[in-house]
Amino acid sequence: MRVRIIRLALVAASVALVLFGGPLAVALGQYAFTEERTAMQRIADFAARSVYEDLDHDHVPRRLPAGRDRTTTVAVYDEDAELLAGDGPPIGDTEVERVLQRGLGHAPSGELVVVAPVRDGTDVIGVIRVASSPTTVLAGLLPLWLGMLALAGLVLLAVWFLARRLAERLSRPLQELAHDAGRLGEGDFGVRPAPTGMHEVDRVGAALGGTAERLDDLLARERAFSAEASHQLRTPLAGLRLRLEFALDTPGGPGRTTVTDGLASIDRLERTIDELLLLARERRRGAVPVDVGRLLAEAEAEWTERLARDDRRFHTSRQPDLPDPPASAAAVRQIVGVLLDNAWQHGAGTVTLAAREAGPDAVALDVTDEGGGLAPEDLAGSRDGLGVALARRLAEAEGGRLTAGRAPSVVTLLLPLDPA
């Protein structure tokens, strides 16, 4: 990238120098030749006035004005275009002939030749011819042109230096971003690119840092989710093991009932596994409303009999015209299952699952019992064996939250009707 930036800067500077310096060099050349012709014209006009008296009396001019330098020659011609004095062609050239025939003041050609008529009234009685070598003008222009080339070289050198500094300034943050991206690819999620002062690069760095932060949070959630989910899976397995061991150790006991309970536990375990796998894989696409009525019916079918074995009762209730909140049905079932399981194992008395409105923008699912209840700090998962931390994470993933209270014992799942 640095080489490309430097090359592009040098090419752009070279084009600019050519577009500016080329016309300037040509303009300087034209100006120098114009100035030379103007000086030669002054010499020719002065010479014409000097030789007028001699030519008017048919005398050969005795003295002519000197040229500007050795390469400048002055010659005087008579009306027949023959050389009378000075340095020039023996017979007047085209410029001299043109003046004699048309009486023009001067007719410069491609060479540095200037002519001036010597007039007697309206008659041309002679011609002054002043000539100079173009090399004289070019010799004067050469230092200017060389100076322009030297200045162009200095400009290109300065452009190269500045482009090199700029390329390093631009490429260094990009190299650091590439290094940070490599670290992120190797599993270092602490990547946080430092601001560079360049808006576009900082936006890329912020996006990379945000990606690293989200990946770090995602993996942390996955690790916590796996640990908490394993606890949820061990609970029904432990219950199944106890029931089956009891059936084996009790000859003639209620084996069929125990095995039936074991099969029911297996069913719950399979459903839990399926829902946990679904939760681990699914991404939140559109918001699909949870069928609260079906959720309450499933909970009643599962928990009424289970609590009845412990001489406890289970009730459900739903507020009329309660809207269904948009959320993952699997996640809500898992949360409610954790809360009911917690009320069964650690609560007392009647367990109630109630669905109600919690203001204009949320639905609440309350799990109450007659036990001591949970303290708010227990929702962070500080107590073992409750699986409440899993429920809390699932609730937060759905845009909701859990709250706990006592007297009576109640844990509430709040689900927004319009999740952000």
Buried (B, 14 or more C-beta within 10 A) or exposed (E): EBEEBBEEBBEEBBEEBEEEBEEBBEEBBEEBBEEBBEBBBBBBBBBBEBBBEBBEEEEEBEEBBEBBEEBBBBBBBBBEBEBBBBEBEEEBBEBBBBBBEEEBBBBBEEEBBBBBBBBEEEEBBBBBBBBBBEEBBEEEBEEBBEEBEEEBEEBBEEBBEEBBEBBEEBBEBBEBBEEBBEBBEEEEBEBEBEEBEBEEBBEBBEEBBEBBBEBBEEEEEEEBBEEBBEBBEBBBEEBBEEBBEBBEEEEEEEBEEBEEBBEBBEEBBEBBBEBBEBBEEEEBEEBEEBEBEEBBEBBBEBBBEBBEEEEBEBEBEBEEEBEBBBBBBBBBBBBBBBBBBBBBEBBBBBBBBBBBBBEEEBBBBBBBBBBEBBEEEBBEBEBEEBBBBBBBBBBEBBBBBBBBBEEBBBBBBBBBBEEE
